[in-house]
Amino acid sequence: MKKFKIGIIGVGSISNCHIDSYLGNDRAELYAFCDIDEEQLKKQGEKYHVERLYTDLEEFLKLEEMDAVSVCVWNSNHAACTIAALKAGKHVLCEKPMAVSVEEAVMMRQAAETYQKTLMIGFVRRFGRDCAMLKDLIASDNFGEIYYAKASYLRRNGNPGGWFGDKKRSGGGPLIDLGVHVIDLTRYLLGNPKPVSVYGITFRKLLDRKQLKDKKAYVSVSSTPEDVCDVEDLAAAMIRFDNGAVLSVETSFSLNIKKNVGKLELFGTKAGAVLDPELELFTETNGYLSNVSFDAKTSLELKEMFQNEIDHFISCIAGEADCVTPKEDGVDMMRILEAVYESARTGHEVVLS
Ligand SMILES: NC(=O)c1ccc[n+]([C@@H]2O[C@H](COP(=O)([O-])OP(=O)(O)OC[C@H]3O[C@@H](n4cnc5c(N)ncnc54)[C@H](O)[C@@H]3O)[C@@H](O)[C@H]2O)c1
């Protein structure tokens, strides 16, 4: 059985989910790590017993026997790392968001086409059991026409700090970091319709709330007093798709709400559904309004989602599966995100051709 030799570019916090899942796949072999932060590189090397450690991407990509890489660097470096890896003949699994602009995303797609390698985008929510169940229910026509959807990913006090708040490295705030997950999941559930128009708003009112005395609720991976915070703290948008469906989305790092919200609602002609986080259906039975709950666990499990994602990536590079989260969907997502920011800036709806 062929074992695929895997490299990781960027061995920060999310790399752990990738690495653990490669270790959970018996056709993957953890081969080498690359990170510009030498201390972090050494720490992860020791933790996972990986000895091929590189701070120089070019040197790392010279490892001819390495088949594929996960790109887990901050957003503004996704494009450069991905294109270099594709050019070096590696298959790439790139974390979400694909890039920080449509222009970059298109260049990444073109590089994958030129060098004929798999470029998969880490839309991990597509690999959750909640998504699989909803897809199944939708495919069996339990919903009729789904014409409206609402998605919320709101944090009361959850700016992660570090590069997440620094627009140069992140490309934006909660929209590009959190909103991307629920917009993509909804679009996938709707059958990947094309976005045709977007109206968006963003606010920078509460920033990263460093002034709070109660830090208990603070989600922080790497915040220091020197951190820049120049991203939005709330974003909302109405996205219209070519099948007539409309998605209303809202997402925040900081917002004066009672508690964090992670919720997705679908509204169809035969039934509606909410994921909050368990799945519930609202329909009619024999002329009576009825609610359907499920005995099976329907909420998402992080470990399981990443394992499914990595297993799928390995199947794709083995030529056994068509990619479920292809580069084309990454480009479409960047068109939506860029349009929300543009609409917020101009105050006008953005029409996508
Ligand atoms: N799928 C998910 O649910 C999920 C969750 C968290 C983060 N992410 C994504 O994963 C990526 C990384 O996020 P994180 O939380 O792990 O951040 P992190 O800061 O913990 O790790 C990023 C690492 O990349 C390294 N790095 C940056 N530029 C580099 C380059 N050019 N070459 C090599 N190393 C480089 C940094 O030194 C750092 O160690 C982001 O794109 C983020 O959006 C996805």
The ligand as an SDF file (V2000), in Angstrom:
LIG
                    3D

 44 48  0  0  0  0  0  0  0  0999 V2000
  -10.8350   25.0610    9.7030 N   0  0  0  0  0  0  0  0  0  0  0  0
  -10.9450   25.6550   10.8740 C   0  0  0  0  0  0  0  0  0  0  0  0
  -11.8910   25.4450   11.6260 O   0  0  0  0  0  0  0  0  0  0  0  0
   -9.8580   26.6210   11.2740 C   0  0  0  0  0  0  0  0  0  0  0  0
   -9.7060   26.9630   12.6240 C   0  0  0  0  0  0  0  0  0  0  0  0
   -8.6700   27.8210   12.9600 C   0  0  0  0  0  0  0  0  0  0  0  0
   -7.8410   28.3550   11.9740 C   0  0  0  0  0  0  0  0  0  0  0  0
   -8.0430   28.0220   10.6690 N   0  0  0  0  0  0  0  0  0  0  0  0
   -7.1870   28.5960    9.6060 C   0  0  0  0  0  0  0  0  0  0  0  0
   -5.8810   28.0290    9.7230 O   0  0  0  0  0  0  0  0  0  0  0  0
   -4.8910   28.9920    9.4030 C   0  0  0  0  0  0  0  0  0  0  0  0
   -3.9100   29.1040   10.5690 C   0  0  0  0  0  0  0  0  0  0  0  0
   -4.5970   29.4830   11.7400 O   0  0  0  0  0  0  0  0  0  0  0  0
   -3.9970   29.1610   13.2020 P   0  0  0  0  0  0  0  0  0  0  0  0
   -5.0830   29.4270   14.1670 O   0  0  0  0  0  0  0  0  0  0  0  0
   -3.3470   27.8380   13.2000 O   0  0  0  0  0  0  0  0  0  0  0  0
   -2.8910   30.3180   13.3180 O   0  0  0  0  0  0  0  0  0  0  0  0
   -1.5270   30.2540   14.1430 P   0  0  0  0  0  0  0  0  0  0  0  0
   -1.0600   31.6520   14.2610 O   0  0  0  0  0  0  0  0  0  0  0  0
   -1.7090   29.4610   15.3840 O   0  0  0  0  0  0  0  0  0  0  0  0
   -0.5320   29.4270   13.1750 O   0  0  0  0  0  0  0  0  0  0  0  0
   -0.0820   29.9340   11.9410 C   0  0  0  0  0  0  0  0  0  0  0  0
    1.3620   29.5320   11.7820 C   0  0  0  0  0  0  0  0  0  0  0  0
    1.7760   29.8350   10.4550 O   0  0  0  0  0  0  0  0  0  0  0  0
    3.1340   30.2820   10.5040 C   0  0  0  0  0  0  0  0  0  0  0  0
    3.4210   31.0120    9.2640 N   0  0  0  0  0  0  0  0  0  0  0  0
    2.9220   32.1820    8.8350 C   0  0  0  0  0  0  0  0  0  0  0  0
    3.3760   32.4880    7.6120 N   0  0  0  0  0  0  0  0  0  0  0  0
    4.1990   31.4680    7.2370 C   0  0  0  0  0  0  0  0  0  0  0  0
    4.9390   31.1790    6.0590 C   0  0  0  0  0  0  0  0  0  0  0  0
    4.9610   32.0160    5.0130 N   0  0  0  0  0  0  0  0  0  0  0  0
    5.6500   30.0350    6.0270 N   0  0  0  0  0  0  0  0  0  0  0  0
    5.6510   29.1750    7.0640 C   0  0  0  0  0  0  0  0  0  0  0  0
    4.9760   29.4000    8.2200 N   0  0  0  0  0  0  0  0  0  0  0  0
    4.2290   30.5200    8.2900 C   0  0  0  0  0  0  0  0  0  0  0  0
    3.1890   31.1180   11.7720 C   0  0  0  0  0  0  0  0  0  0  0  0
    4.4970   31.2890   12.2320 O   0  0  0  0  0  0  0  0  0  0  0  0
    2.3300   30.2800   12.7240 C   0  0  0  0  0  0  0  0  0  0  0  0
    3.1060   29.3440   13.4600 O   0  0  0  0  0  0  0  0  0  0  0  0
   -5.6450   30.2750    9.0810 C   0  0  0  0  0  0  0  0  0  0  0  0
   -5.8030   30.4080    7.7020 O   0  0  0  0  0  0  0  0  0  0  0  0
   -7.0070   30.0860    9.7360 C   0  0  0  0  0  0  0  0  0  0  0  0
   -8.0370   30.7880    9.0670 O   0  0  0  0  0  0  0  0  0  0  0  0
   -9.0170   27.1520   10.3080 C   0  0  0  0  0  0  0  0  0  0  0  0
  1  2  1  0
  2  3  2  0
  2  4  1  0
  4  5  1  0
  4 44  2  0
  5  6  2  0
  6  7  1  0
  7  8  2  0
  8  9  1  0
  8 44  1  0
  9 10  1  0
  9 42  1  0
 10 11  1  0
 11 12  1  0
 11 40  1  0
 12 13  1  0
 13 14  1  0
 14 15  2  0
 14 16  1  0
 14 17  1  0
 17 18  1  0
 18 19  2  0
 18 20  1  0
 18 21  1  0
 21 22  1  0
 22 23  1  0
 23 24  1  0
 23 38  1  0
 24 25  1  0
 25 26  1  0
 25 36  1  0
 26 27  1  0
 26 35  1  0
 27 28  2  0
 28 29  1  0
 29 30  1  0
 29 35  2  0
 30 31  1  0
 30 32  2  0
 32 33  1  0
 33 34  2  0
 34 35  1  0
 36 37  1  0
 36 38  1  0
 38 39  1  0
 40 41  1  0
 40 42  1  0
 42 43  1  0
M  CHG  2   8   1  16  -1
M  END
$$$$
